[in-house]
Amino acid sequence: MIIKKNWKKVCLINTFKMEKVLLDTDVILDFFFDRQPFSEYAAKVFSLCELKSIQGFVTPVIFSNVYYLLRRTAKHEKVIEKLNQLLTITDVLMMDKSVIVQALNSKFKDFEDALQNYAAVNQGYIDAILTRNIKDFKNSEIGVMTPEDFLSTMKSD
């Protein structure tokens, strides 16, 4: 009886606070290229986005990079189809001059990661950046974790 009561309480809490996460390029590519064992975790994250248990975000730069890398192995029409599917379960963060200036003046070693980070920071409501390249985001003000670690925190709630 108590377990059931706590379970309802957890569900109620999770309903009111939806996690908002930025999905880095590598997570998306893990899924699309079925890179094992990482694709399993990426698929679970995308499933949570589709179920609206979490809210996934990408940036225009991420979309551009994914298009470019998928295009190496598939026709334009197929890649566009996949990106349209991705767009149905994610939202796109804004990138403007402020994001670029912050990225240019940051301590990030990778400019592209700096762009992702400051797009998320400037949005003001992103809870975490999901990536396998955690070390590249060591200067982030936002929590950074792998999809696997993120999923384990979801289970423990």
DSSP file (Angstrom, degrees, kcal/mol; ACC not computed):
  #  RESIDUE AA STRUCTURE BP1 BP2  ACC     N-H-->O    O-->H-N    N-H-->O    O-->H-N    TCO  KAPPA ALPHA  PHI   PSI    X-CA   Y-CA   Z-CA
    1    1 A M     >        0   0    0      0, 0.0     4,-2.1     0, 0.0     5,-0.1   0.000 360.0 360.0 360.0 -46.4    0.0    0.0    0.0
    2    2 A I  H  >  +     0   0    0      2,-0.2     4,-2.9     1,-0.2     5,-0.2   0.902 360.0  53.9 -64.6 -40.8    2.7    2.5    0.9
    3    3 A I  H  > S+     0   0    0      1,-0.2     4,-2.6     2,-0.2    -1,-0.2   0.923 109.1  48.5 -59.1 -44.4    4.7    1.6   -2.2
    4    4 A K  H  > S+     0   0    0      2,-0.2     4,-2.2     1,-0.2    -1,-0.2   0.907 111.3  50.1 -62.7 -42.0    1.7    2.3   -4.4
    5    5 A K  H  X S+     0   0    0     -4,-2.1     4,-2.0     2,-0.2    -2,-0.2   0.932 112.6  46.2 -62.9 -46.6    1.1    5.6   -2.6
    6    6 A N  H  X S+     0   0    0     -4,-2.9     4,-2.7     1,-0.2    -2,-0.2   0.889 109.4  55.7 -63.1 -39.0    4.8    6.7   -3.1
    7    7 A W  H  X S+     0   0    0     -4,-2.6     4,-2.4    -5,-0.2    -1,-0.2   0.919 108.0  48.0 -59.9 -44.1    4.6    5.6   -6.7
    8    8 A K  H  X S+     0   0    0     -4,-2.2     4,-2.5     1,-0.2    -1,-0.2   0.899 110.8  51.9 -62.8 -40.5    1.6    7.9   -7.3
    9    9 A K  H  X S+     0   0    0     -4,-2.0     4,-2.5     2,-0.2    -2,-0.2   0.923 109.8  48.5 -62.9 -44.5    3.4   10.7   -5.6
   10   10 A V  H  X S+     0   0    0     -4,-2.7     4,-2.8     1,-0.2    -2,-0.2   0.923 111.9  49.5 -61.7 -44.5    6.5   10.3   -7.8
   11   11 A C  H  X S+     0   0    0     -4,-2.4     4,-1.7     1,-0.2    -1,-0.2   0.898 110.7  50.5 -61.5 -40.2    4.3   10.2  -10.9
   12   12 A L  H  X S+     0   0    0     -4,-2.5     4,-1.3     2,-0.2    -2,-0.2   0.917 111.6  47.5 -64.8 -43.5    2.6   13.4   -9.7
   13   13 A I  H  X S+     0   0    0     -4,-2.5     4,-1.9     1,-0.2     3,-0.5   0.939 111.8  49.9 -62.5 -47.1    5.9   15.1   -9.2
   14   14 A N  H  < S+     0   0    0     -4,-2.8    -1,-0.2     1,-0.2    -2,-0.2   0.800 105.4  58.6 -63.7 -28.2    7.2   14.0  -12.5
   15   15 A T  H  < S+     0   0    0     -4,-1.7    -1,-0.2    -5,-0.2     3,-0.2   0.875 110.2  42.2 -67.8 -36.4    4.1   15.3  -14.2
   16   16 A F  H  < S+     0   0    0     -4,-1.3     2,-0.7    -3,-0.5    -2,-0.2   0.797 116.3  47.0 -83.6 -28.9    4.6   18.8  -13.0
   17   17 A K  S  < S-     0   0    0     -4,-1.9     2,-0.5    -5,-0.1    -1,-0.2  -0.811  71.3-171.7-118.1  93.2    8.4   19.0  -13.6
   18   18 A M        -     0   0    0     -2,-0.7    36,-0.2    -3,-0.2     2,-0.1  -0.698  27.8-120.0 -82.1 127.4    9.3   17.8  -17.0
   19   19 A E  E     -a   54   0A   0     34,-0.6    36,-3.4    -2,-0.5     2,-0.5  -0.431  22.3-152.5 -64.2 138.0   13.0   17.6  -17.5
   20   20 A K  E     +a   55   0A   0     34,-0.2   107,-2.8   105,-0.2   108,-1.3  -0.969  20.9 178.2-117.1 117.9   14.2   19.8  -20.3
   21   21 A V  E     -ab  56 128A   0     34,-2.6    36,-2.6    -2,-0.5     2,-0.6  -0.936  29.4-135.5-127.7 142.2   17.4   18.4  -22.0
   22   22 A L  E     -ab  57 129A   0    106,-2.4   108,-3.2    -2,-0.4     2,-0.7  -0.845  23.7-145.1 -90.4 126.1   19.6   19.5  -24.8
   23   23 A L  E     - b   0 130A   0     34,-3.1    36,-0.2    -2,-0.6   108,-0.1  -0.838  15.4-141.6 -95.7 113.2   20.5   16.5  -27.0
   24   24 A D    >>  -     0   0    0    106,-2.5     4,-1.5    -2,-0.7     3,-0.9  -0.270  25.5-103.6 -72.3 161.1   24.0   16.8  -28.3
   25   25 A T  H 3> S+     0   0    0      1,-0.3     4,-2.6     2,-0.2     5,-0.2   0.861 117.8  58.3 -52.6 -43.2   24.9   15.7  -31.8
   26   26 A D  H 3> S+     0   0    0      1,-0.2     4,-2.3     2,-0.2    -1,-0.3   0.845 103.2  52.8 -62.7 -33.2   26.6   12.5  -30.7
   27   27 A V  H <> S+     0   0    0     -3,-0.9     4,-1.5   103,-0.3    -1,-0.2   0.914 111.3  46.2 -66.9 -42.4   23.4   11.2  -29.0
   28   28 A I  H  X S+     0   0    0     -4,-1.5     4,-2.6     1,-0.2    -2,-0.2   0.914 113.8  48.3 -65.9 -43.6   21.4   11.7  -32.1
   29   29 A L  H  X S+     0   0    0     -4,-2.6     4,-2.9     1,-0.2     6,-0.3   0.858 104.6  59.7 -67.5 -34.7   24.0   10.0  -34.3
   30   30 A D  H  <>S+     0   0    0     -4,-2.3     5,-1.8    -5,-0.2     4,-0.4   0.923 111.4  42.1 -56.0 -43.0   24.2    7.1  -31.8
   31   31 A F  H ><5S+     0   0    0     -4,-1.5     3,-0.9     3,-0.2    -2,-0.2   0.966 117.2  43.8 -68.4 -53.8   20.6    6.5  -32.5
   32   32 A F  H 3<5S+     0   0    0     -4,-2.6    -2,-0.2     1,-0.3    -3,-0.2   0.850 121.8  38.7 -65.1 -35.6   20.6    7.1  -36.3
   33   33 A F  T 3<5S-     0   0    0     -4,-2.9    -1,-0.3    -5,-0.2    -2,-0.2   0.408 104.5-128.2 -94.5   2.2   23.8    5.0  -36.9
   34   34 A D  T < 5 -     0   0    0     -3,-0.9     2,-0.9    -4,-0.4    -3,-0.2   0.915  35.0-174.3  51.9  49.1   22.8    2.4  -34.3
   35   35 A R     >< -     0   0    0     -5,-1.8     4,-2.2    -6,-0.3     3,-0.3  -0.663  29.5-105.2 -79.6 108.3   26.2    2.8  -32.6
   36   36 A Q  T  4 S+     0   0    0     -2,-0.9    -5,-0.0     1,-0.3    -1,-0.0  -0.515  89.9   7.0 -80.8 146.3   26.2    0.1  -29.9
   37   37 A P  T >> S+     0   0    0      0, 0.0     3,-0.8     0, 0.0     4,-0.7  -0.973 127.8  56.4 -88.0   3.9   25.9    0.1  -26.9
   38   38 A F  H 3> S+     0   0    0     -3,-0.3     4,-2.2     1,-0.2     3,-0.4   0.771  92.6  68.8 -70.3 -28.0   25.0    3.8  -27.0
   39   39 A S  H 3X S+     0   0    0     -4,-2.2     4,-2.7     1,-0.2    -1,-0.2   0.821  92.7  61.1 -63.1 -29.6   22.1    3.6  -29.4
   40   40 A E  H <> S+     0   0    0     -3,-0.8     4,-1.7     2,-0.2    -1,-0.2   0.925 108.4  42.1 -61.5 -44.8   20.1    1.8  -26.7
   41   41 A Y  H  X S+     0   0    0     -4,-0.7     4,-2.2    -3,-0.4    -2,-0.2   0.893 113.9  51.5 -71.0 -40.4   20.3    4.8  -24.4
   42   42 A A  H  X S+     0   0    0     -4,-2.2     4,-2.7     1,-0.2     5,-0.2   0.917 108.6  52.0 -61.6 -42.5   19.7    7.3  -27.1
   43   43 A A  H  X S+     0   0    0     -4,-2.7     4,-2.2     1,-0.2    -1,-0.2   0.889 109.0  50.2 -61.7 -39.8   16.6    5.3  -28.2
   44   44 A K  H  X S+     0   0    0     -4,-1.7     4,-2.1     2,-0.2    -1,-0.2   0.890 110.5  49.5 -66.6 -38.7   15.2    5.4  -24.6
   45   45 A V  H  X S+     0   0    0     -4,-2.2     4,-2.0     2,-0.2    -2,-0.2   0.930 111.8  48.2 -65.0 -44.8   15.8    9.2  -24.4
   46   46 A F  H  X S+     0   0    0     -4,-2.7     4,-2.7     1,-0.2    -2,-0.2   0.874 108.9  54.5 -63.2 -36.0   14.0    9.7  -27.7
   47   47 A S  H  X S+     0   0    0     -4,-2.2     4,-2.3     2,-0.2    -1,-0.2   0.909 106.7  50.6 -63.0 -42.2   11.2    7.5  -26.5
   48   48 A L  H  <>S+     0   0    0     -4,-2.1     5,-2.5     2,-0.2     6,-1.3   0.872 110.9  50.0 -63.0 -36.7   10.8    9.7  -23.4
   49   49 A C  H ><5S+     0   0    0     -4,-2.0     3,-1.0     3,-0.2    -2,-0.2   0.931 110.6  48.9 -64.9 -45.1   10.7   12.7  -25.6
   50   50 A E  H 3<5S+     0   0    0     -4,-2.7    -2,-0.2     1,-0.3    -1,-0.2   0.870 112.2  47.8 -63.5 -37.5    8.0   11.1  -27.8
   51   51 A L  T 3<5S-     0   0    0     -4,-2.3    -1,-0.3    -5,-0.2    -2,-0.2   0.519 112.1-123.4 -79.1  -5.4    6.0   10.2  -24.7
   52   52 A K  T < 5S+     0   0    0     -3,-1.0    -3,-0.2    -4,-0.4    -2,-0.1   0.764  76.3 127.2  64.0  28.1    6.5   13.8  -23.5
   53   53 A S  S   <S+     0   0    0     -5,-2.5   -34,-0.6    -6,-0.2     2,-0.3   0.779  82.9  14.8 -78.3 -30.1    8.0   12.5  -20.2
   54   54 A I  E    S-a   19   0A   0     -6,-1.3     2,-0.6   -36,-0.2    -2,-0.2  -0.911  80.9-123.6-133.4 164.3   10.9   14.8  -21.0
   55   55 A Q  E     -a   20   0A   0    -36,-3.4   -34,-2.6    -2,-0.3     2,-0.3  -0.950  26.1-156.4-113.8 116.6   11.3   17.7  -23.4
   56   56 A G  E     -ac  21  90A   0     33,-0.6    35,-2.4    -2,-0.6     2,-0.3  -0.708   9.0-168.9 -95.0 141.9   14.2   17.3  -25.8
   57   57 A F  E     +ac  22  91A   0    -36,-2.6   -34,-3.1    -2,-0.3     2,-0.3  -0.928   8.2 179.3-127.1 151.5   15.9   20.3  -27.5
   58   58 A V  E     - c   0  92A   0     33,-2.2    35,-3.1    -2,-0.3   -34,-0.1  -0.810  21.7-126.5-133.5 176.6   18.4   20.6  -30.3
   59   59 A T     >  -     0   0    0     -2,-0.3     4,-2.2   -36,-0.2     5,-0.2  -0.829  28.4-108.3-120.7 164.8   20.0   23.6  -31.9
   60   60 A P  H  > S+     0   0    0      0, 0.0     4,-2.4     0, 0.0     5,-0.2   0.870 121.3  55.5 -58.1 -35.2   20.2   24.7  -35.6
   61   61 A V  H  > S+     0   0    0      2,-0.2     4,-2.7     1,-0.2     5,-0.2   0.903 105.8  50.6 -64.9 -40.8   23.9   23.7  -35.5
   62   62 A I  H  > S+     0   0    0      2,-0.2     4,-2.8     1,-0.2     5,-0.2   0.934 110.5  49.6 -61.6 -45.6   23.1   20.2  -34.3
   63   63 A F  H  X S+     0   0    0     -4,-2.2     4,-2.5     1,-0.2    -2,-0.2   0.918 111.6  48.8 -59.5 -43.3   20.5   19.8  -37.1
   64   64 A S  H  X S+     0   0    0     -4,-2.4     4,-2.5     2,-0.2    -2,-0.2   0.924 112.8  47.2 -63.1 -45.4   23.1   21.0  -39.7
   65   65 A N  H  X S+     0   0    0     -4,-2.7     4,-2.5     2,-0.2     5,-0.2   0.912 112.4  48.9 -63.4 -43.5   25.7   18.6  -38.4
   66   66 A V  H  X S+     0   0    0     -4,-2.8     4,-2.8     2,-0.2     5,-0.3   0.919 111.3  50.4 -64.2 -42.8   23.4   15.7  -38.3
   67   67 A Y  H  X S+     0   0    0     -4,-2.5     4,-2.5    -5,-0.2    -2,-0.2   0.960 111.4  48.6 -57.4 -50.7   22.2   16.4  -41.8
   68   68 A Y  H  X S+     0   0    0     -4,-2.5     4,-0.6     1,-0.2    -2,-0.2   0.907 115.6  42.7 -57.1 -45.9   25.8   16.6  -43.0
   69   69 A L  H  < S+     0   0    0     -4,-2.5     3,-0.5     1,-0.2     4,-0.3   0.874 115.9  47.1 -74.0 -37.2   26.9   13.3  -41.4
   70   70 A L  H >X S+     0   0    0     -4,-2.8     3,-1.8    -5,-0.2     4,-1.1   0.855 103.4  64.3 -69.1 -33.6   23.7   11.4  -42.3
   71   71 A R  H 3< S+     0   0    0     -4,-2.5    -1,-0.2    -5,-0.3    -2,-0.2   0.739  89.5  67.9 -63.9 -22.9   24.0   12.6  -45.9
   72   72 A R  T 3< S+     0   0    0     -4,-0.6    -1,-0.3    -3,-0.5    -2,-0.2   0.763 114.6  26.9 -65.2 -24.4   27.3   10.8  -46.3
   73   73 A T  T <4 S+     0   0    0     -3,-1.8     2,-0.3    -4,-0.3    -2,-0.2   0.462 123.4  39.1-119.6  -4.3   25.4    7.5  -46.1
   74   74 A A  S  < S-     0   0    0     -4,-1.1    -1,-0.1     2,-0.0     2,-0.0  -0.960  83.8 -91.1-145.8 160.9   21.9    8.2  -47.3
   75   75 A K     >  -     0   0    0     -2,-0.3     4,-2.3     1,-0.1     3,-0.4  -0.336  41.3-108.9 -71.4 154.5   20.1   10.3  -50.0
   76   76 A H  H  > S+     0   0    0      1,-0.2     4,-2.8     2,-0.2     5,-0.2   0.886 117.5  53.1 -49.0 -48.6   18.9   13.8  -49.3
   77   77 A E  H  > S+     0   0    0      1,-0.2     4,-2.0     2,-0.2    -1,-0.2   0.884 109.8  47.7 -60.3 -41.1   15.2   12.7  -49.2
   78   78 A K  H  > S+     0   0    0     -3,-0.4     4,-2.1     2,-0.2    -1,-0.2   0.900 112.4  49.0 -67.7 -41.3   15.8   10.0  -46.6
   79   79 A V  H  X S+     0   0    0     -4,-2.3     4,-2.6     2,-0.2    -2,-0.2   0.920 110.5  50.5 -64.9 -43.7   17.9   12.3  -44.4
   80   80 A I  H  X S+     0   0    0     -4,-2.8     4,-2.4    -5,-0.2    -1,-0.2   0.897 108.7  53.1 -61.6 -39.9   15.2   15.0  -44.6
   81   81 A E  H  X S+     0   0    0     -4,-2.0     4,-1.9    -5,-0.2    -1,-0.2   0.929 110.5  46.7 -59.7 -45.8   12.6   12.4  -43.6
   82   82 A K  H  X S+     0   0    0     -4,-2.1     4,-2.3     1,-0.2    -2,-0.2   0.899 112.2  49.7 -64.7 -41.1   14.7   11.4  -40.6
   83   83 A L  H  X S+     0   0    0     -4,-2.6     4,-2.3     1,-0.2    -1,-0.2   0.873 108.4  53.2 -67.3 -35.9   15.2   15.0  -39.5
   84   84 A N  H  X S+     0   0    0     -4,-2.4     4,-1.0     2,-0.2    -1,-0.2   0.893 108.8  50.2 -63.8 -38.9   11.5   15.7  -39.9
   85   85 A Q  H >X S+     0   0    0     -4,-1.9     4,-0.6     2,-0.2     3,-0.6   0.919 110.1  50.0 -63.5 -43.3   10.8   12.8  -37.5
   86   86 A L  H >X S+     0   0    0     -4,-2.3     3,-1.2     1,-0.2     4,-0.8   0.899 106.7  56.0 -60.2 -40.7   13.4   14.2  -35.1
   87   87 A L  H 3< S+     0   0    0     -4,-2.3    -1,-0.2     1,-0.3    -2,-0.2   0.747  97.6  63.0 -66.5 -24.0   11.7   17.6  -35.2
   88   88 A T  H << S+     0   0    0     -4,-1.0    -1,-0.3    -3,-0.6    -2,-0.2   0.727 113.0  34.1 -73.4 -19.7    8.3   16.0  -34.2
   89   89 A I  H << S+     0   0    0     -3,-1.2   -33,-0.6    -4,-0.6     2,-0.3   0.420 117.8  52.3-115.1   0.4    9.7   15.0  -30.8
   90   90 A T  E  <  -c   56   0A   0     -4,-0.8     2,-0.3    -3,-0.1   -33,-0.2  -0.882  66.4-137.4-130.5 164.2   12.2   17.8  -30.1
   91   91 A D  E     -c   57   0A   0    -35,-2.4   -33,-2.2    -2,-0.3     2,-0.5  -0.795  23.5-120.7-113.9 163.1   12.1   21.6  -30.0
   92   92 A V  E     -c   58   0A   0     -2,-0.3   -33,-0.2   -35,-0.2     2,-0.2  -0.909  17.9-138.1-112.1 127.5   14.8   23.9  -31.4
   93   93 A L        -     0   0    0    -35,-3.1     2,-0.2    -2,-0.5    27,-0.1  -0.511  27.4-109.6 -78.1 149.6   16.7   26.4  -29.2
   94   94 A M        -     0   0    0     25,-0.2     2,-0.4    -2,-0.2    28,-0.1  -0.513  27.4-164.2 -77.9 145.2   17.4   29.9  -30.5
   95   95 A M        +     0   0    0     -2,-0.2     2,-0.2    27,-0.0    24,-0.0  -0.998  20.7 155.3-129.7 129.4   20.9   31.0  -31.5
   96   96 A D     >  -     0   0    0     -2,-0.4     4,-1.9     1,-0.0     3,-0.3  -0.700  59.6 -72.8-138.0-170.4   21.6   34.6  -32.0
   97   97 A K  H  > S+     0   0    0      1,-0.2     4,-2.9    -2,-0.2     5,-0.2   0.874 126.5  58.1 -58.5 -39.3   24.5   37.1  -31.8
   98   98 A S  H  > S+     0   0    0      1,-0.2     4,-2.5     2,-0.2    -1,-0.2   0.903 105.3  49.8 -58.9 -43.2   24.7   36.9  -28.1
   99   99 A V  H  > S+     0   0    0     -3,-0.3     4,-2.5     2,-0.2    -1,-0.2   0.919 112.4  47.9 -61.3 -44.5   25.2   33.1  -28.2
  100  100 A I  H  X S+     0   0    0     -4,-1.9     4,-2.8     2,-0.2    -2,-0.2   0.914 111.5  49.4 -64.9 -43.2   28.0   33.5  -30.7
  101  101 A V  H  X S+     0   0    0     -4,-2.9     4,-1.8     2,-0.2    -2,-0.2   0.926 112.5  47.7 -62.4 -44.7   29.7   36.2  -28.7
  102  102 A Q  H  < S+     0   0    0     -4,-2.5     4,-0.2    -5,-0.2    -2,-0.2   0.923 113.1  48.5 -61.7 -43.6   29.6   34.1  -25.6
  103  103 A A  H >< S+     0   0    0     -4,-2.5     3,-1.2     1,-0.2    -2,-0.2   0.915 110.6  50.7 -63.4 -43.3   30.9   31.1  -27.4
  104  104 A L  H 3< S+     0   0    0     -4,-2.8    -1,-0.2     1,-0.2    -2,-0.2   0.842 116.1  41.9 -62.7 -33.3   33.8   33.1  -29.0
  105  105 A N  T 3< S+     0   0    0     -4,-1.8    -1,-0.2    -5,-0.2    -2,-0.2   0.257  97.3 104.3 -98.9  11.8   34.8   34.5  -25.6
  106  106 A S  S <  S-     0   0    0     -3,-1.2    -3,-0.1    -4,-0.2     8,-0.0  -0.303  78.0-119.7 -90.4 174.1   34.4   31.3  -23.6
  107  107 A K  S    S+     0   0    0     32,-0.1     2,-0.2    -2,-0.1    -1,-0.1   0.306  71.8 125.2 -92.8   6.8   36.9   28.8  -22.2
  108  108 A F        -     0   0    0     -5,-0.2    -2,-0.1     1,-0.1    29,-0.1  -0.462  53.4-152.9 -66.8 137.0   35.4   26.0  -24.3
  109  109 A K  S    S+     0   0    0     27,-0.2     2,-0.6     1,-0.2    -1,-0.1   0.751  84.7  59.3 -80.4 -25.2   38.0   24.3  -26.5
  110  110 A D  S  > S-     0   0    0     26,-0.3     4,-2.0     1,-0.2    -1,-0.2  -0.924  70.1-158.8-109.6 114.8   35.4   23.3  -29.0
  111  111 A F  H  > S+     0   0    0     -2,-0.6     4,-2.3     1,-0.2    -1,-0.2   0.878  92.5  55.0 -59.9 -40.7   33.5   26.2  -30.6
  112  112 A E  H  > S+     0   0    0      1,-0.2     4,-2.1     2,-0.2    -1,-0.2   0.913 108.6  47.6 -61.3 -44.0   30.6   24.1  -31.6
  113  113 A D  H  > S+     0   0    0      1,-0.2     4,-2.8     2,-0.2    -1,-0.2   0.873 109.1  55.0 -64.7 -36.7   30.1   22.8  -28.1
  114  114 A A  H  X S+     0   0    0     -4,-2.0     4,-2.7     2,-0.2     5,-0.3   0.909 106.5  51.2 -62.2 -41.8   30.3   26.4  -26.8
  115  115 A L  H  X S+     0   0    0     -4,-2.3     4,-1.9     2,-0.2    -2,-0.2   0.935 111.6  46.9 -59.8 -46.5   27.5   27.3  -29.2
  116  116 A Q  H  X S+     0   0    0     -4,-2.1     4,-2.0     1,-0.2    -2,-0.2   0.947 113.2  50.0 -60.0 -48.1   25.3   24.4  -27.9
  117  117 A N  H  X S+     0   0    0     -4,-2.8     4,-2.8     1,-0.2    -2,-0.2   0.931 112.5  44.0 -58.1 -50.4   26.1   25.3  -24.3
  118  118 A Y  H  X S+     0   0    0     -4,-2.7     4,-2.4     1,-0.2    -1,-0.2   0.780 108.7  57.3 -74.0 -24.8   25.3   29.0  -24.6
  119  119 A A  H  X S+     0   0    0     -4,-1.9     4,-1.0    -5,-0.3    -1,-0.2   0.916 113.0  42.5 -63.8 -41.8   22.1   28.4  -26.6
  120  120 A A  H  X S+     0   0    0     -4,-2.0     4,-1.1    -5,-0.2     6,-0.6   0.922 114.8  49.2 -69.3 -45.3   21.0   26.2  -23.7
  121  121 A V  H >< S+     0   0    0     -4,-2.8     3,-0.7     1,-0.2    -2,-0.2   0.931 110.2  50.6 -60.6 -47.1   22.2   28.7  -21.0
  122  122 A N  H 3< S+     0   0    0     -4,-2.4    -1,-0.2     1,-0.3    -2,-0.2   0.758 100.6  63.8 -66.4 -24.3   20.5   31.7  -22.7
  123  123 A Q  H 3< S-     0   0    0     -4,-1.0    -1,-0.3    -3,-0.3    -2,-0.2   0.871  93.3-151.2 -67.2 -35.0   17.2   29.8  -22.9
  124  124 A G  S << S+     0   0    0     -4,-1.1    -3,-0.1    -3,-0.7    -2,-0.1   0.385  74.8  66.5  85.9  -4.3   17.2   29.7  -19.1
  125  125 A Y        +     0   0    0     -5,-0.4     2,-0.5     0, 0.0  -105,-0.2   0.288  58.6 121.1-135.0  12.9   15.3   26.5  -18.5
  126  126 A I        -     0   0    0     -6,-0.6  -105,-0.2     1,-0.2    17,-0.2  -0.689  40.1-166.8 -80.8 126.1   17.4   23.7  -19.8
  127  127 A D        -     0   0    0   -107,-2.8    16,-0.7    -2,-0.5     2,-0.3   0.821  63.7  -2.9 -82.6 -33.1   18.1   21.2  -17.0
  128  128 A A  E     -bd  21 143A   0   -108,-1.3  -106,-2.4    14,-0.1     2,-0.5  -0.996  55.1-129.3-158.3 154.1   20.9   19.2  -18.5
  129  129 A I  E     -bd  22 144A   0     14,-2.6    16,-2.4    -2,-0.3     2,-0.6  -0.955  26.3-149.8-105.5 124.4   23.0   18.6  -21.6
  130  130 A L  E     +bd  23 145A   0   -108,-3.2  -106,-2.5    -2,-0.5     2,-0.3  -0.865  38.6 132.3 -99.7 120.3   23.0   15.0  -22.7
  131  131 A T        -     0   0    0     14,-2.0     3,-0.2    -2,-0.6    -2,-0.0  -0.975  58.3-135.3-156.0 159.2   26.2   14.0  -24.4
  132  132 A R  S    S+     0   0    0     -2,-0.3     2,-0.8     1,-0.2     3,-0.2   0.537  99.1  73.3 -93.0  -9.8   28.9   11.3  -24.4
  133  133 A N    >   +     0   0    0      1,-0.2     3,-1.1    12,-0.1     4,-0.5  -0.468  55.4 154.0-100.3  60.5   31.5   14.0  -24.6
  134  134 A I  G >   +     0   0    0     -2,-0.8     3,-1.8     1,-0.3    -1,-0.2   0.870  66.9  60.9 -58.4 -39.7   31.2   15.3  -21.0
  135  135 A K  G >  S+     0   0    0      1,-0.3     3,-1.3    -3,-0.2    -1,-0.3   0.807  96.5  61.2 -60.8 -28.5   34.8   16.5  -20.9
  136  136 A D  G <  S+     0   0    0     -3,-1.1   -26,-0.3     1,-0.3    -1,-0.3   0.685 106.5  46.6 -71.0 -16.0   34.0   18.9  -23.7
  137  137 A F  G X  S+     0   0    0     -3,-1.8     3,-2.2    -4,-0.5    -1,-0.3   0.066  71.3 120.7-111.6  23.2   31.4   20.6  -21.5
  138  138 A K  T <  S+     0   0    0     -3,-1.3    -1,-0.2     1,-0.3    -2,-0.1   0.744  75.6  53.8 -62.4 -21.6   33.4   20.9  -18.3
  139  139 A N  T 3  S+     0   0    0     -3,-0.2    -1,-0.3    -4,-0.1     2,-0.1   0.309  84.3 122.4 -92.8   9.2   33.0   24.7  -18.4
  140  140 A S    <   -     0   0    0     -3,-2.2     4,-0.1     1,-0.1    -3,-0.0  -0.440  55.9-152.5 -76.0 144.0   29.2   24.5  -18.7
  141  141 A E  S    S+     0   0    0     -2,-0.1     2,-0.3     2,-0.1    -1,-0.1   0.589  80.8  75.9 -83.1 -13.5   26.9   26.2  -16.1
  142  142 A I  S    S-     0   0    0     -5,-0.1   -14,-0.1     1,-0.1    -2,-0.1  -0.701  98.3 -94.2-100.0 149.5   24.3   23.5  -16.9
  143  143 A G  E     -d  128   0A   0    -16,-0.7   -14,-2.6    -2,-0.3     2,-0.4  -0.364  41.5-159.7 -60.3 139.9   24.4   19.9  -15.7
  144  144 A V  E     +d  129   0A   0    -16,-0.2     2,-0.3    -4,-0.1   -14,-0.2  -0.987  20.6 151.9-127.4 131.9   26.0   17.6  -18.2
  145  145 A M  E     -d  130   0A   0    -16,-2.4   -14,-2.0    -2,-0.4   -12,-0.1  -0.988  43.7 -99.9-154.1 162.2   25.6   13.8  -18.3
  146  146 A T     >  -     0   0    0     -2,-0.3     4,-2.6   -16,-0.2     5,-0.2  -0.443  39.3-112.6 -75.9 157.6   25.6   10.9  -20.6
  147  147 A P  H  > S+     0   0    0      0, 0.0     4,-2.7     0, 0.0     5,-0.2   0.892 119.2  55.5 -56.7 -38.4   22.2    9.5  -21.7
  148  148 A E  H  > S+     0   0    0      2,-0.2     4,-1.8     1,-0.2     5,-0.1   0.935 110.1  43.7 -60.6 -47.5   22.9    6.4  -19.7
  149  149 A D  H  > S+     0   0    0      2,-0.2     4,-1.7     1,-0.2    -1,-0.2   0.898 112.7  53.1 -65.3 -40.0   23.5    8.4  -16.5
  150  150 A F  H  X S+     0   0    0     -4,-2.6     4,-1.8     1,-0.2     3,-0.2   0.931 108.4  49.7 -59.7 -45.7   20.4   10.5  -17.2
  151  151 A L  H  X S+     0   0    0     -4,-2.7     4,-1.6     1,-0.2    -1,-0.2   0.860 107.8  54.0 -63.8 -35.3   18.2    7.5  -17.6
  152  152 A S  H  X S+     0   0    0     -4,-1.8     4,-1.3     1,-0.2    -1,-0.2   0.845 107.4  50.8 -69.7 -31.1   19.5    6.0  -14.3
  153  153 A T  H  X S+     0   0    0     -4,-1.7     4,-0.7    -3,-0.2    -1,-0.2   0.848 106.8  54.9 -71.8 -32.7   18.5    9.3  -12.5
  154  154 A M  H  < S+     0   0    0     -4,-1.8     3,-0.5     1,-0.2    -2,-0.2   0.876 107.9  49.7 -65.1 -36.8   15.1    9.0  -14.0
  155  155 A K  H  < S+     0   0    0     -4,-1.6    -1,-0.2     1,-0.2    -2,-0.2   0.824 107.2  54.3 -70.9 -32.0   14.7    5.6  -12.6
  156  156 A S  H  <        0   0    0     -4,-1.3    -1,-0.2     1,-0.2    -2,-0.2   0.621 360.0 360.0 -81.7 -11.2   15.7    6.6   -9.1
  157  157 A D     <        0   0    0     -4,-0.7    -1,-0.2    -3,-0.5    -2,-0.1   0.495 360.0 360.0 -68.3 360.0   13.1    9.4   -8.9
